[in-house]
Structure formats: structure tokens, C-alpha cells
Amino acid sequence: MLNGVKLRYGQKRNYRLCQNIMTSITDPSMRDRFTSSLEEIRNNHLKAYAEIIDTISELSHNHRQFVNSAVDTHLKKCKDDKKLFETIQEFKTDLEKKKIALKEKRRAISEVMSEIEEKEMQKEDIILKIQKHKEEQMKRKDLIESQNRANKDRLRNLQKARLVFQDHLGLEIRTIIDKTQMVKGEKLQFIFRNISLSDQDSAYVITMGIKENGSYQIVSSDPALECLPILESRLQETNNLPAFLANVRKEFISKARS
């Protein structure tokens, strides 16, 4: 029962509302206000839509600017990266060339150092050879000086023997240069006379030289004596020239009177 009452009451209220709406529609003043309101709502919607369009356009423009800026920035960064990469590659290439050049320089330095060490060794060897040569020169000088002293002594002995033999035995001593160079230096030629009884002026000659070691060497004799090598050996052993000349004279006399 109660539900039926509520239904009838709601139906009545809706009916009155519909009547009021129909009355409002048929009322000219109400219709104008309604039209004005709709126009205002439409204009507000159009204005809002225009603002949305402008906002979208501005956002789109800003977005394009941002995208262009980002693209430019990215392109610039790409160029910078490419340039940096090229610079790095050039640096690597240059570094590799410098490494090769450094390696070559080290090899050249090593070769120069080896050559210097070799030169130093050669220098030391040359210094040792020079020192040894100087020592040999000093020894040779001492030997020459000793030989000169010995030769001076021999010359004095020869002078004495010359006086003795020349005055008493007719001996003449000459200094000659042997062109055959069998014995280097000056030669002494001993010319004996008063050998042959039949010809006192006949010359019997023996030629001698002095070796570098100071010993005597027989170069030749005229006439030849068979025992001359024995006499020469005895002379080299005793170094007694007067005795040698006396023996040579005896041999010449024996040969002349045989």
C-alpha cells in the first residue's frame, strides 16, 4: 500500500516538472534566455577550444624547436666526436711513428755505442802497441848506443891495429861502400902488402862489414882463402880483430909462398 502511494506521488512530481519545462519552452522570454545561455556556453566552449588549439600549437612549436635544438646539438656532438676520433687516430698514428723513430734511434745509438766500444778497444790496443813500440825503440836505441860505443871501441882498436900493421907490416885500411848491399853500411877493406917475396907491392885484400848486432862479417877476400870461414867464426867468438888480421896475413903469406 505504501509503495503504491510513493509511486503515485513521484508520478505527480514528474508530471508537474514536465509541465514547467513545457511552459518554459513555450515562454518567449524563457526561450531567449535559454538560447542566450546556450550561445554563451557555445562561445565559452569555442573559446576554450581555441585556447586549447593555441596551447597545442605553442606546445607543438616549442616541441619542434626543442627537437631541432636537440638535433642540432646531437649533430654538433657527432661532428665533435668525429673530430675527436680523427684527432685520436692522428695521435695514435703519430705516436706509432714516434715509437718506430725512437726504436730506430735506439738501434742507431746502440750501433754507435758498439762502434765506440770497438774504437775504444782498438784505441787501447793501439796504445799498447805504441807503448810496446816505444819500449822496442828504447831498447833499439840502447842497443844502437851500445853498438856505437862498441864500434867506437872497435874503431880505436882498428886505428891502433892500423898503425901497428901499417908501419910494420904494410897494411892499408880503406872505408868503402858496397854497392851489392850484402852487408848494409860502410865496409872496411884491409889491403896487405909485403906478402910476396917476388912482388912486395902486390895487394892482398880482405873486405869486412859490421852487422846490426855488432858482429863482424867477411864480405870477400882476394885471393880467396879456404880457411876464411873458420877464421871468421873464431873472430865472431873472440871479437879479437888484430888476431884475426894477423892470422889472415899468415894465410896470405902461406898462399903466396906455396
Backbone as JSON, one array per atom type, in Angstrom:
{
  "sequence": "MLNGVKLRYGQKRNYRLCQNIMTSITDPSMRDRFTSSLEEIRNNHLKAYAEIIDTISELSHNHRQFVNSAVDTHLKKCKDDKKLFETIQEFKTDLEKKKIALKEKRRAISEVMSEIEEKEMQKEDIILKIQKHKEEQMKRKDLIESQNRANKDRLRNLQKARLVFQDHLGLEIRTIIDKTQMVKGEKLQFIFRNISLSDQDSAYVITMGIKENGSYQIVSSDPALECLPILESRLQETNNLPAFLANVRKEFISKARS",
  "N": [[0.85, -1.2, 0.0], [1.94, 1.18, 0.87], [4.02, 1.5, -0.92], [2.63, 1.87, -3.28], [1.51, 4.34, -2.82], [3.8, 5.99, -2.76], [4.61, 5.73, -5.43], [2.58, 6.9, -6.9], [2.85, 9.49, -5.93], [5.45, 10.25, -6.94], [4.98, 10.12, -9.66], [3.24, 12.2, -9.99], [4.91, 14.34, -9.35], [6.82, 14.34, -11.37], [5.26, 14.85, -13.51], [4.41, 17.43, -12.99], [6.89, 18.69, -13.25], [7.48, 18.28, -15.92], [5.45, 19.78, -17.01], [6.24, 22.3, -16.19], [8.64, 22.56, -17.65], [7.73, 22.49, -20.3], [6.21, 24.73, -20.2], [8.23, 26.59, -19.85], [9.53, 26.35, -22.28], [7.69, 27.17, -24.14], [7.44, 29.74, -23.35], [8.34, 32.9, -24.48], [10.3, 34.68, -23.47], [11.66, 33.1, -21.75], [12.67, 31.3, -23.57], [14.46, 32.87, -25.01], [16.3, 33.47, -23.06], [17.26, 30.94, -22.61], [18.34, 30.32, -25.09], [20.3, 32.27, -25.21], [21.84, 31.45, -23.11], [22.71, 29.0, -24.07], [24.16, 29.91, -26.26], [26.13, 31.35, -24.98], [27.36, 29.3, -23.58], [28.2, 27.86, -25.76], [29.97, 29.71, -26.95], [31.82, 29.91, -24.88], [32.76, 27.33, -24.89], [33.89, 27.3, -27.47], [35.82, 29.27, -27.15], [37.38, 28.09, -25.18], [38.16, 25.87, -26.63], [39.62, 27.14, -28.64], [41.66, 28.21, -27.11], [42.78, 25.84, -26.26], [43.62, 24.89, -28.75], [45.49, 26.9, -29.42], [47.26, 26.51, -27.31], [48.06, 23.9, -27.86], [49.26, 24.36, -30.35], [51.31, 26.11, -29.61], [52.68, 24.44, -27.87], [53.35, 22.47, -29.71], [54.98, 23.99, -31.42], [57.0, 24.69, -29.65], [57.87, 22.16, -29.08], [58.84, 21.39, -31.6], [60.91, 23.26, -31.84], [62.46, 22.42, -29.68], [63.05, 19.83, -30.52], [64.48, 20.41, -32.91], [66.57, 21.88, -31.81], [67.66, 19.88, -30.2], [68.39, 18.08, -32.21], [70.26, 19.64, -33.64], [72.12, 19.99, -31.6], [72.83, 17.32, -31.2], [73.88, 16.7, -33.76], [76.03, 18.49, -33.78], [77.46, 17.46, -31.65], [78.0, 14.96, -32.72], [79.68, 15.73, -34.84], [81.74, 16.86, -33.33], [82.51, 14.59, -31.91], [83.36, 13.0, -34.04], [85.46, 14.55, -35.01], [87.06, 14.47, -32.73], [87.57, 11.73, -32.65], [88.99, 11.46, -35.05], [91.16, 13.06, -34.37], [92.2, 11.55, -32.27], [92.9, 9.24, -33.7], [94.82, 10.33, -35.41], [96.64, 11.08, -33.47], [97.31, 8.56, -32.46], [98.46, 7.43, -34.76], [100.61, 9.21, -35.15], [101.92, 8.76, -32.74], [102.63, 6.09, -33.08], [104.39, 6.34, -35.22], [106.34, 7.87, -33.96], [107.16, 6.03, -32.06], [108.33, 4.1, -33.72], [110.34, 5.67, -34.87], [111.76, 6.27, -32.53], [112.58, 3.72, -31.83], [114.26, 3.17, -33.98], [116.15, 5.16, -33.51], [117.16, 4.29, -31.06], [118.27, 1.87, -31.89], [120.18, 2.88, -33.64], [121.71, 4.35, -31.82], [122.59, 2.27, -30.23], [124.18, 0.91, -32.08], [126.08, 2.9, -32.54], [127.18, 3.09, -29.96], [128.25, 0.52, -29.74], [130.11, 0.69, -31.78], [131.69, 2.73, -30.73], [132.66, 1.45, -28.43], [134.09, -0.56, -29.69], [135.96, 1.03, -31.01], [137.2, 2.09, -28.77], [138.35, -0.21, -27.73], [140.07, -0.78, -29.84], [141.56, 1.52, -29.65], [142.79, 1.17, -27.14], [144.26, -1.09, -27.78], [145.9, -0.03, -29.76], [147.24, 1.86, -28.23], [148.61, 0.15, -26.51], [150.21, -1.13, -28.42], [151.66, 1.06, -29.34], [152.99, 1.74, -26.98], [154.45, -0.6, -26.64], [155.96, -0.44, -28.96], [157.37, 1.89, -28.41], [158.85, 0.99, -26.25], [160.33, -0.98, -27.56], [161.68, 0.68, -29.32], [163.15, 2.16, -27.5], [164.73, 0.11, -26.46], [166.02, -0.61, -28.82], [167.29, 1.79, -29.32], [168.95, 1.89, -27.1], [170.43, -0.38, -27.71], [171.57, 0.44, -30.13], [173.06, 2.62, -29.23], [174.72, 1.23, -27.55], [176.0, -0.38, -29.45], [177.16, 1.62, -30.94], [178.98, 2.61, -29.08], [180.47, 0.29, -28.81], [181.39, 0.1, -31.44], [182.88, 2.39, -31.59], [184.86, 1.7, -29.83], [185.88, -0.45, -31.28], [186.75, 0.93, -33.51], [188.76, 2.46, -32.41], [190.45, 0.41, -31.69], [190.94, -0.53, -34.22], [192.27, 1.63, -35.3], [194.56, 1.61, -33.76], [195.48, -0.93, -34.49], [195.83, -0.42, -37.14], [197.9, 1.42, -37.22], [199.9, -0.16, -36.15], [200.03, -2.37, -37.98], [200.27, -1.0, -40.39], [202.61, 0.43, -40.18], [204.54, -1.55, -39.62], [203.88, -3.86, -41.03], [202.95, -3.19, -43.49], [200.19, -2.65, -43.94], [197.15, -1.44, -45.28], [194.2, 0.38, -44.63], [190.97, 0.83, -45.82], [187.9, 2.67, -46.2], [184.9, 1.75, -47.64], [181.96, 1.76, -49.78], [179.74, -0.77, -50.21], [178.27, -1.68, -53.1], [176.75, -3.85, -53.67], [175.22, -4.35, -51.5], [175.3, -6.47, -49.71], [176.02, -6.48, -47.1], [174.75, -4.07, -45.04], [175.61, -0.59, -44.87], [178.83, 1.04, -44.22], [181.88, -0.44, -45.41], [184.87, -2.12, -44.49], [188.02, -2.26, -45.85], [190.8, -4.22, -45.96], [194.06, -4.0, -46.91], [196.72, -5.83, -47.67], [200.25, -5.72, -47.96], [203.68, -6.46, -48.9], [203.71, -9.2, -48.89], [204.24, -11.15, -50.88], [207.38, -12.39, -51.8], [208.51, -12.0, -54.21], [207.15, -9.86, -55.27], [206.75, -7.15, -53.63], [204.91, -5.05, -53.56], [202.52, -6.12, -54.33], [199.01, -6.46, -53.85], [197.02, -7.88, -51.31], [193.8, -8.52, -50.46], [191.19, -8.16, -48.12], [187.78, -7.87, -47.41], [185.5, -6.49, -45.11], [182.52, -6.26, -43.09], [180.21, -4.8, -40.68], [177.7, -6.22, -38.79], [174.22, -5.55, -37.82], [173.95, -6.38, -35.2], [176.42, -5.92, -34.24], [178.44, -7.69, -34.74], [181.24, -8.99, -36.68], [181.47, -9.44, -40.24], [182.63, -11.31, -42.92], [183.07, -10.19, -46.15], [184.39, -10.55, -48.6], [187.41, -11.95, -50.06], [190.62, -11.47, -51.58], [193.39, -12.83, -52.84], [191.18, -15.75, -52.74], [190.59, -17.44, -49.64], [190.66, -20.64, -48.3], [190.35, -21.33, -45.65], [188.99, -19.24, -44.6], [186.21, -19.11, -43.6], [186.55, -20.45, -41.14], [188.29, -18.75, -39.78], [186.67, -16.49, -39.68], [184.56, -17.38, -38.04], [185.96, -17.78, -35.66], [186.71, -15.14, -35.17], [184.21, -13.95, -34.66], [183.61, -15.23, -32.32], [185.66, -14.48, -30.52], [186.02, -11.78, -30.96], [188.33, -10.5, -31.5], [190.0, -8.53, -33.35], [192.68, -7.71, -34.21], [194.1, -10.16, -33.88], [192.73, -11.71, -35.72], [193.39, -10.41, -38.14], [196.09, -10.81, -38.15], [196.2, -13.59, -38.42], [194.96, -13.83, -40.92], [196.89, -12.55, -42.52], [199.01, -14.33, -42.21], [197.91, -16.53, -43.55], [197.65, -15.46, -46.16], [200.4, -15.1, -46.71], [201.26, -17.75, -46.59], [199.84, -18.76, -48.72], [200.88, -17.26, -50.83], [203.51, -18.08, -50.94], [203.44, -20.72, -51.33]],
  "CA": [[0.0, 0.0, 0.0], [2.82, 2.35, 1.0], [4.73, 1.63, -2.19], [1.7, 2.43, -4.28], [1.36, 5.78, -2.54], [5.03, 6.66, -3.21], [4.64, 5.74, -6.89], [1.65, 7.94, -7.38], [3.41, 10.81, -5.58], [6.54, 10.51, -7.87], [4.41, 10.38, -10.98], [2.68, 13.55, -9.97], [6.01, 15.33, -9.34], [7.39, 14.36, -12.72], [4.29, 15.49, -14.38], [4.5, 18.89, -12.79], [8.19, 19.14, -13.79], [7.32, 18.32, -17.38], [4.61, 20.93, -17.32], [7.08, 23.52, -16.02], [9.59, 22.63, -18.79], [6.98, 22.84, -21.48], [5.82, 26.13, -20.03], [9.43, 27.4, -20.07], [9.86, 26.33, -23.72], [6.69, 27.97, -24.86], [7.55, 31.13, -22.9], [9.34, 33.54, -25.35], [11.42, 35.25, -22.71], [12.47, 31.97, -21.25], [13.39, 30.71, -24.7], [15.6, 33.74, -25.33], [17.36, 33.26, -22.05], [17.85, 29.6, -22.85], [19.18, 30.43, -26.3], [21.46, 33.08, -24.83], [22.73, 30.61, -22.27], [23.36, 28.04, -24.94], [25.15, 30.62, -27.06], [27.25, 31.66, -24.09], [28.07, 28.04, -23.34], [28.92, 27.52, -27.0], [31.12, 30.6, -27.09], [32.84, 29.52, -23.89], [33.41, 26.11, -25.39], [34.75, 27.65, -28.61], [36.98, 29.98, -26.62], [38.24, 27.09, -24.52], [38.75, 25.04, -27.68], [40.65, 27.95, -29.29], [42.8, 28.26, -26.19], [43.44, 24.53, -26.33], [44.32, 24.84, -30.03], [46.68, 27.75, -29.29], [48.22, 25.83, -26.41], [48.63, 22.77, -28.6], [50.16, 24.91, -31.37], [52.51, 26.59, -28.92], [53.44, 23.26, -27.41], [53.93, 21.84, -30.9], [56.09, 24.83, -31.87], [58.08, 24.52, -28.68], [58.41, 20.81, -29.25], [59.67, 21.39, -32.81], [62.14, 23.97, -31.51], [63.26, 21.56, -28.82], [63.58, 18.74, -31.34], [65.52, 20.97, -33.78], [67.73, 22.19, -30.98], [68.28, 18.61, -29.82], [69.04, 17.53, -33.41], [71.48, 20.43, -33.88], [73.09, 19.63, -30.55], [73.3, 15.97, -31.47], [74.75, 16.77, -34.93], [77.28, 19.15, -33.37], [78.18, 16.5, -30.82], [78.52, 13.94, -33.63], [80.84, 16.31, -35.51], [82.82, 16.97, -32.35], [83.0, 13.23, -31.64], [84.09, 12.56, -35.22], [86.73, 15.27, -35.0], [87.84, 13.92, -31.63], [88.02, 10.4, -33.07], [90.06, 11.67, -36.04], [92.33, 13.55, -33.63], [92.76, 10.41, -31.55], [93.55, 8.39, -34.68], [96.05, 11.01, -35.81], [97.57, 10.98, -32.34], [97.81, 7.18, -32.42], [99.37, 7.27, -35.9], [101.82, 9.96, -34.84], [102.59, 8.06, -31.64], [103.25, 4.88, -33.64], [105.56, 6.79, -35.98], [107.38, 8.27, -33.0], [107.7, 4.79, -31.48], [109.22, 3.5, -34.72], [111.52, 6.53, -34.95], [112.51, 6.07, -31.28], [113.21, 2.4, -31.92], [115.38, 3.32, -34.91], [117.2, 5.94, -32.84], [117.8, 3.42, -30.07], [119.12, 0.93, -32.63], [121.34, 3.63, -34.12], [122.54, 4.65, -30.65], [123.24, 1.01, -29.84], [125.25, 0.66, -33.04], [127.14, 3.88, -32.28], [127.84, 2.69, -28.73], [129.07, -0.65, -30.06], [131.25, 1.17, -32.56], [132.57, 3.46, -29.81], [133.34, 0.45, -27.61], [135.09, -1.2, -30.55], [137.02, 2.01, -31.19], [137.94, 2.17, -27.51], [139.2, -1.39, -27.66], [141.13, -0.57, -30.82], [142.42, 2.56, -29.1], [143.63, 0.55, -26.12], [145.21, -1.97, -28.46], [146.89, 0.84, -30.42], [148.08, 2.43, -27.17], [149.54, -0.9, -26.08], [151.19, -1.32, -29.48], [152.55, 2.23, -29.32], [153.84, 1.59, -25.82], [155.41, -1.67, -26.94], [156.87, 0.08, -29.97], [158.27, 2.82, -27.73], [159.8, 0.19, -25.49], [161.26, -1.57, -28.52], [162.52, 1.76, -29.81], [164.13, 2.46, -26.44], [165.71, -0.99, -26.44], [166.83, -0.48, -30.03], [168.14, 2.95, -29.13], [170.01, 1.48, -26.18], [171.31, -1.29, -28.44], [172.37, 1.23, -31.09], [174.06, 3.36, -28.47], [175.73, 0.26, -27.11], [176.78, -0.75, -30.63], [178.02, 2.77, -31.29], [180.11, 2.61, -28.16], [181.34, -0.83, -29.17], [182.03, 0.43, -32.71], [183.94, 3.37, -31.3], [185.98, 0.94, -29.27], [186.49, -1.2, -32.37], [187.49, 1.88, -34.36], [190.03, 2.79, -31.73], [191.33, -0.76, -31.85], [191.37, -0.57, -35.62], [193.28, 2.68, -35.51], [195.81, 1.09, -33.18], [195.97, -2.01, -35.35], [196.26, 0.19, -38.42], [199.24, 1.99, -37.03], [200.86, -1.25, -35.99], [200.16, -3.14, -39.21], [200.71, -0.15, -41.49], [204.02, 0.8, -40.0], [205.45, -2.69, -39.56], [203.53, -4.95, -41.93], [202.48, -2.66, -44.77], [198.73, -2.81, -44.05], [196.37, -0.23, -45.57], [192.77, 0.18, -44.33], [190.12, 1.76, -46.54], [186.46, 2.6, -45.97], [184.22, 1.74, -48.93], [180.53, 1.47, -49.81], [179.5, -1.97, -51.01], [177.08, -1.46, -53.92], [175.93, -5.08, -53.72], [174.38, -4.31, -50.32], [175.27, -7.74, -48.97], [176.03, -6.03, -45.71], [174.38, -2.66, -45.09], [176.51, 0.36, -44.24], [180.19, 1.13, -44.73], [182.71, -1.64, -45.34], [186.3, -1.91, -44.25], [188.86, -3.05, -46.75], [192.17, -4.35, -45.44], [194.97, -4.27, -48.03], [198.02, -6.29, -47.18], [201.4, -5.72, -48.88], [204.87, -7.14, -48.36], [203.34, -10.6, -48.73], [205.01, -11.94, -51.85], [208.79, -12.02, -51.84], [208.86, -11.57, -55.56], [206.47, -8.58, -55.57], [206.38, -6.6, -52.33], [203.76, -4.12, -53.69], [201.3, -6.84, -54.7], [197.97, -6.26, -52.82], [196.17, -8.99, -50.87], [192.69, -7.72, -49.91], [190.03, -8.78, -47.47], [186.73, -6.86, -47.16], [184.67, -6.87, -43.96], [181.44, -5.36, -42.67], [179.73, -4.99, -39.3], [176.26, -6.45, -38.77], [173.46, -4.7, -36.9], [174.18, -6.81, -33.82], [177.78, -5.54, -33.85], [179.43, -8.72, -35.09], [181.94, -8.83, -37.96], [181.08, -10.35, -41.31], [183.56, -11.28, -44.04], [182.37, -10.0, -47.41], [185.16, -11.19, -49.67], [188.89, -11.91, -49.93], [191.3, -11.6, -52.88], [192.8, -14.06, -53.34], [190.29, -16.46, -51.82], [191.21, -18.3, -48.64], [189.77, -21.75, -47.97], [190.12, -21.36, -44.2], [188.39, -17.98, -44.17], [185.06, -19.3, -42.71], [187.0, -20.8, -39.79], [188.82, -17.53, -39.17], [185.51, -15.6, -39.4], [183.86, -17.92, -36.88], [186.8, -17.51, -34.49], [186.61, -13.7, -34.93], [182.91, -13.68, -34.05], [183.62, -15.74, -30.95], [186.61, -13.76, -29.66], [185.94, -10.34, -31.25], [189.72, -10.02, -31.48], [190.32, -8.2, -34.74], [194.11, -7.8, -34.52], [194.49, -11.56, -34.03], [192.14, -12.16, -36.98], [194.17, -9.85, -39.24], [197.4, -11.5, -38.14], [196.0, -14.92, -38.99], [194.71, -13.65, -42.36], [198.19, -12.25, -43.15], [199.77, -15.59, -42.26], [197.33, -17.36, -44.61], [198.04, -14.86, -47.43], [201.84, -15.42, -46.92], [201.36, -19.17, -46.89], [199.3, -18.99, -50.08], [201.77, -16.63, -51.81], [204.82, -18.74, -50.98], [203.31, -22.16, -51.53]],
  "C": [[0.88, 1.23, 0.0], [3.56, 2.57, -0.3], [3.84, 2.21, -3.26], [1.52, 3.89, -4.08], [2.56, 6.52, -3.05], [5.08, 6.73, -4.73], [3.72, 6.81, -7.43], [2.22, 9.33, -7.09], [4.53, 11.16, -6.56], [6.02, 10.82, -9.26], [3.85, 11.78, -11.04], [3.8, 14.59, -10.04], [6.63, 15.42, -10.72], [6.45, 15.04, -13.69], [4.35, 16.98, -14.24], [5.79, 19.43, -13.38], [8.1, 19.25, -15.3], [6.47, 19.52, -17.79], [5.42, 22.21, -17.21], [8.05, 23.68, -17.2], [8.87, 23.06, -20.04], [6.56, 24.3, -21.41], [7.01, 27.02, -20.33], [9.76, 27.46, -21.56], [8.9, 27.22, -24.49], [6.75, 29.42, -24.48], [8.65, 31.79, -23.73], [10.54, 34.07, -24.57], [12.33, 34.15, -22.17], [13.28, 31.36, -22.38], [14.62, 31.53, -25.08], [16.74, 33.54, -24.34], [18.07, 31.92, -22.28], [18.78, 29.63, -24.05], [20.46, 31.19, -26.0], [22.45, 32.25, -24.02], [23.47, 29.59, -23.12], [24.45, 28.69, -25.79], [26.39, 30.94, -26.25], [28.09, 30.41, -23.84], [28.88, 27.66, -24.58], [30.15, 28.38, -27.18], [32.24, 30.23, -26.1], [33.57, 28.26, -24.34], [34.35, 26.4, -26.55], [36.02, 28.36, -28.15], [37.97, 29.0, -25.96], [38.94, 26.23, -25.57], [39.88, 25.8, -28.4], [41.89, 28.03, -28.42], [43.56, 26.93, -26.21], [44.25, 24.4, -27.61], [45.61, 25.66, -29.97], [47.74, 27.08, -28.42], [48.91, 24.67, -27.1], [49.63, 23.26, -29.65], [51.46, 25.38, -30.74], [53.38, 25.43, -28.44], [54.1, 22.55, -28.58], [55.13, 22.62, -31.41], [57.29, 24.66, -30.94], [58.74, 23.15, -28.83], [59.3, 20.74, -30.48], [61.0, 22.1, -32.55], [63.07, 23.11, -30.67], [63.9, 20.42, -29.61], [64.69, 19.24, -32.25], [66.79, 21.28, -33.0], [68.46, 20.9, -30.58], [69.01, 17.98, -31.0], [70.33, 18.27, -33.7], [72.57, 20.08, -32.87], [73.69, 18.26, -30.8], [74.26, 15.96, -32.68], [76.1, 17.4, -34.58], [78.13, 18.19, -32.54], [78.79, 15.39, -31.69], [79.76, 14.44, -34.37], [82.02, 16.41, -34.56], [83.42, 15.6, -32.04], [83.83, 12.7, -32.81], [85.46, 13.24, -35.28], [87.65, 14.75, -33.9], [88.39, 12.55, -32.0], [89.16, 10.52, -34.09], [91.33, 12.16, -35.35], [93.02, 12.42, -32.89], [93.5, 9.48, -32.5], [94.86, 9.0, -35.16], [97.1, 10.91, -34.71], [98.17, 9.58, -32.26], [98.81, 6.94, -33.55], [100.7, 7.96, -35.64], [102.63, 9.27, -33.74], [103.29, 6.81, -32.16], [104.49, 5.24, -34.45], [106.69, 7.18, -35.05], [108.0, 7.04, -32.33], [108.7, 4.15, -32.43], [110.51, 4.32, -34.82], [112.4, 6.36, -33.71], [113.25, 4.74, -31.3], [114.43, 2.46, -32.84], [116.52, 4.09, -34.26], [117.93, 5.1, -31.8], [118.73, 2.42, -30.74], [120.38, 1.64, -33.13], [122.3, 3.96, -32.97], [123.3, 3.41, -30.2], [124.39, 0.69, -30.78], [126.42, 1.61, -32.81], [127.92, 3.51, -31.02], [128.74, 1.48, -28.95], [130.32, -0.23, -30.83], [132.24, 1.91, -31.68], [133.35, 2.48, -28.94], [134.43, -0.26, -28.42], [136.27, -0.27, -30.78], [137.87, 2.14, -29.94], [138.87, 0.98, -27.36], [140.37, -1.27, -28.63], [142.12, 0.48, -30.31], [143.36, 1.99, -28.06], [144.67, -0.35, -26.75], [146.3, -1.16, -29.13], [147.83, 1.44, -29.39], [149.1, 1.41, -26.68], [150.62, -1.14, -27.13], [152.19, -0.17, -29.52], [153.52, 2.13, -28.15], [154.91, 0.52, -26.05], [156.43, -1.2, -27.96], [157.87, 1.05, -29.35], [159.33, 2.05, -26.94], [160.83, -0.46, -26.4], [162.22, -0.52, -29.07], [163.59, 2.12, -28.78], [165.19, 1.37, -26.38], [166.64, -0.9, -27.65], [167.8, 0.69, -29.91], [169.31, 2.6, -28.21], [171.0, 0.56, -26.88], [172.2, -0.54, -29.42], [173.46, 2.01, -30.37], [175.17, 2.44, -27.98], [176.62, -0.16, -28.27], [177.71, 0.38, -31.05], [179.23, 2.84, -30.38], [181.08, 1.49, -28.5], [182.09, -0.54, -30.47], [183.15, 1.45, -32.51], [185.16, 2.67, -30.72], [186.69, 0.16, -30.37], [187.31, -0.28, -33.27], [188.82, 2.28, -33.73], [191.02, 1.63, -31.86], [191.85, -0.86, -33.28], [192.45, 0.47, -35.9], [194.64, 2.22, -34.96], [196.4, 0.0, -34.06], [196.49, -1.47, -36.67], [197.67, 0.73, -38.29], [200.29, 0.89, -36.94], [201.12, -1.96, -37.32], [200.7, -2.29, -40.35], [202.19, 0.16, -41.37], [204.95, -0.4, -40.13], [205.17, -3.75, -40.62], [202.98, -4.48, -43.27], [200.99, -2.86, -45.0], [198.07, -1.46, -44.31], [194.89, -0.52, -45.34], [191.97, 1.27, -45.05], [188.65, 1.56, -46.13], [185.75, 2.72, -47.3], [182.72, 1.51, -48.72], [180.32, 0.3, -50.75], [178.19, -1.8, -51.78], [176.2, -2.7, -54.0], [174.99, -5.16, -52.53], [174.24, -5.68, -49.64], [175.27, -7.47, -47.47], [175.8, -4.55, -45.73], [175.43, -1.8, -44.39], [177.9, 0.35, -44.88], [180.93, -0.2, -44.54], [184.16, -1.22, -45.09], [187.09, -2.85, -45.15], [190.3, -3.03, -46.24], [193.06, -4.81, -46.6], [196.34, -4.6, -47.46], [199.07, -6.2, -48.3], [202.59, -6.39, -48.16], [204.55, -8.6, -48.06], [204.22, -11.49, -49.61], [206.45, -11.46, -51.87], [209.19, -11.49, -53.2], [208.23, -10.22, -55.92], [205.94, -8.0, -54.27], [205.16, -5.67, -52.4], [202.47, -4.82, -54.08], [200.3, -6.78, -53.54], [197.18, -7.55, -52.59], [195.05, -8.35, -50.03], [191.65, -8.63, -49.24], [189.06, -7.67, -47.09], [185.79, -7.37, -46.08], [183.59, -5.81, -43.73], [181.05, -5.66, -41.24], [178.21, -5.12, -39.34], [175.57, -5.52, -37.78], [173.67, -5.09, -35.44], [175.61, -6.54, -33.36], [178.84, -6.56, -34.22], [180.02, -8.45, -36.47], [181.41, -9.85, -38.97], [182.06, -10.18, -42.46], [182.76, -11.19, -45.32], [183.11, -10.74, -48.54], [186.66, -11.15, -49.32], [189.48, -12.13, -51.32], [192.81, -11.67, -52.62], [191.97, -14.77, -52.28], [191.08, -17.37, -50.89], [190.22, -19.38, -48.24], [189.42, -21.76, -46.48], [189.41, -20.12, -43.68], [187.15, -18.17, -43.31], [185.44, -19.66, -41.28], [187.53, -19.57, -39.07], [187.69, -16.56, -38.8], [184.76, -16.06, -38.17], [184.64, -17.63, -35.6], [186.74, -16.03, -34.13], [185.3, -13.34, -34.22], [182.84, -14.17, -32.61], [184.48, -14.88, -30.03], [186.52, -12.25, -29.79], [187.32, -9.69, -31.22], [190.16, -9.77, -32.91], [191.82, -8.26, -35.05], [194.58, -9.24, -34.73], [193.97, -12.11, -35.34], [192.98, -11.67, -38.15], [195.55, -10.53, -39.31], [197.29, -12.89, -38.75], [195.74, -14.85, -40.49], [196.03, -13.39, -43.09], [199.02, -13.52, -43.27], [199.25, -16.47, -43.39], [197.69, -16.82, -45.98], [199.52, -15.19, -47.73], [202.01, -16.87, -47.31], [200.9, -19.45, -48.32], [200.25, -18.44, -51.12], [203.08, -17.41, -51.96], [204.7, -20.25, -51.15], [203.61, -22.56, -52.96]]
}
